[in-house]
Amino acid sequence: MKSIDVAGLVASMADKNSHVFVYDVDPVSDREKMGLIPGALVLSSWNKFDLATELPKDKNAKLVFYCHNWL
């Protein structure tokens, strides 16, 4: 697992060949207050999401998960 800074995430999201998927794992109440990164996908739950349907089938895809430090 690696950390990514804002500039790196912006660059990856802009690169159509990066195969990056960004996931918001915040609860609805935090998303309503803080917003959502444009283009991010929302997982059904931060700890009980369905891997088979919610994550990409491409095993080489880069996955970025973020929250607003509510944990």
C-alpha positions, 0 to 999 in steps of 0.5 A: 500500500502506498500513499498518494498526494493530491497532485499525484492523484490529479495527474493519475485521474487525468491520464486515461492510461493510468487505470486508476479508480478512486473510491470514497469510503465516507459515510453519507453524512460526511460526504454531505458535509465534505463533498466528493472528489469529482469522478470518485466512486462511492462504495456501498459500505466502508467495511462490507462492500462486495468485491465482485461487483464494486471493484474493477475486474482488472487486477492491474488497476490502481485503486485509491481509497479515501475518507475524511479521517472519521475512523 
